Amino acid sequence: MERPIHEGLSRRPSSGHCLDGAELSVRLHISDTPDPTPTLPTQLQQLTTKVVAPARCADAGQSAGEICTDNPNRTDGPGGGDSGGPAVKYVRGVPQLVGGCSRAATQYAGVGPTVYTSSPYFRSWIYDTARGVPAAT
């Protein structure tokens, strides 16, 4: 990795609990089939979901700096091609980026919760990397 993420990042919150229960909007490609298919969906859609307890994403190995989101109806959620897609929280009508899609907690998309990498948690690293600040050692 050219810009590795080191432990001890500055200016990061101690936990992601400030989002517990928060309603989020995620952008994703929704498939019509519950199983992986060779043809990925091409229509971008929006899904409203909620942040849930980290224990719900334990099977996905959720760690500090990640948030766990619910998948409504156990049929709707990110799938193939959605990695990196945004999770947004609206604050007084203004969208705030809170994460990027990382991985599912189950084999099939939408069946269980989804792990997102927390953008606020890694804010300093993202900011410094984008500006070419040398990595902390």
NORURTA-V960549 format. One record per residue. N is the residue number from 0. SS is DSSP state (A for helix, B for strand, O for the rest). OMEGA is omega in whole degrees, -180 to 180 (NA if undefined). Layout:
n->N ss->SS omega->OMEGA
n->N ss->SS omega->OMEGA
This chain:
n->0 ss->O omega->179
n->1 ss->O omega->180
n->2 ss->O omega->-178
n->3 ss->O omega->176
n->4 ss->O omega->-178
n->5 ss->O omega->173
n->6 ss->O omega->177
n->7 ss->O omega->178
n->8 ss->O omega->-179
n->9 ss->O omega->174
n->10 ss->O omega->177
n->11 ss->O omega->178
n->12 ss->O omega->-178
n->13 ss->O omega->178
n->14 ss->O omega->179
n->15 ss->O omega->-174
n->16 ss->A omega->179
n->17 ss->A omega->179
n->18 ss->A omega->-178
n->19 ss->O omega->178
n->20 ss->O omega->-179
n->21 ss->O omega->175
n->22 ss->B omega->-179
n->23 ss->B omega->173
n->24 ss->B omega->179
n->25 ss->B omega->177
n->26 ss->B omega->-177
n->27 ss->B omega->176
n->28 ss->B omega->-178
n->29 ss->O omega->179
n->30 ss->O omega->177
n->31 ss->O omega->-178
n->32 ss->O omega->-179
n->33 ss->O omega->-178
n->34 ss->O omega->179
n->35 ss->O omega->179
n->36 ss->O omega->-180
n->37 ss->O omega->-179
n->38 ss->O omega->180
n->39 ss->O omega->176
n->40 ss->O omega->-179
n->41 ss->O omega->-179
n->42 ss->O omega->177
n->43 ss->B omega->-179
n->44 ss->B omega->179
n->45 ss->B omega->-179
n->46 ss->B omega->174
n->47 ss->B omega->-177
n->48 ss->B omega->180
n->49 ss->B omega->173
n->50 ss->B omega->-180
n->51 ss->B omega->-178
n->52 ss->O omega->179
n->53 ss->A omega->180
n->54 ss->A omega->179
n->55 ss->A omega->-180
n->56 ss->A omega->-178
n->57 ss->A omega->-180
n->58 ss->A omega->179
n->59 ss->A omega->179
n->60 ss->O omega->180
n->61 ss->O omega->-179
n->62 ss->O omega->176
n->63 ss->O omega->-179
n->64 ss->O omega->178
n->65 ss->B omega->177
n->66 ss->B omega->-178
n->67 ss->B omega->179
n->68 ss->B omega->178
n->69 ss->O omega->173
n->70 ss->O omega->-176
n->71 ss->A omega->176
n->72 ss->A omega->-177
n->73 ss->A omega->177
n->74 ss->O omega->-174
n->75 ss->O omega->177
n->76 ss->O omega->-180
n->77 ss->O omega->178
n->78 ss->O omega->-180
n->79 ss->O omega->178
n->80 ss->O omega->-178
n->81 ss->O omega->-180
n->82 ss->O omega->-179
n->83 ss->O omega->179
n->84 ss->O omega->-172
n->85 ss->B omega->164
n->86 ss->B omega->-173
n->87 ss->B omega->172
n->88 ss->B omega->179
n->89 ss->B omega->178
n->90 ss->B omega->-176
n->91 ss->O omega->176
n->92 ss->O omega->-179
n->93 ss->B omega->-180
n->94 ss->B omega->177
n->95 ss->B omega->178
n->96 ss->B omega->178
n->97 ss->B omega->180
n->98 ss->B omega->176
n->99 ss->B omega->-177
n->100 ss->B omega->-178
n->101 ss->B omega->-175
n->102 ss->B omega->178
n->103 ss->B omega->176
n->104 ss->O omega->179
n->105 ss->O omega->-177
n->106 ss->O omega->-175
n->107 ss->O omega->-179
n->108 ss->O omega->175
n->109 ss->O omega->-177
n->110 ss->O omega->-179
n->111 ss->O omega->-178
n->112 ss->O omega->-179
n->113 ss->B omega->178
n->114 ss->B omega->174
n->115 ss->B omega->173
n->116 ss->B omega->-177
n->117 ss->B omega->177
n->118 ss->O omega->178
n->119 ss->O omega->-179
n->120 ss->O omega->-178
n->121 ss->O omega->-176
n->122 ss->A omega->-178
n->123 ss->A omega->-180
n->124 ss->A omega->179
n->125 ss->A omega->-179
n->126 ss->A omega->-179
n->127 ss->A omega->-179
n->128 ss->A omega->-180
n->129 ss->A omega->-178
n->130 ss->O omega->176
n->131 ss->O omega->178
n->132 ss->O omega->-180
n->133 ss->O omega->180
n->134 ss->O omega->176
n->135 ss->O omega->179
n->136 ss->O omega->NA
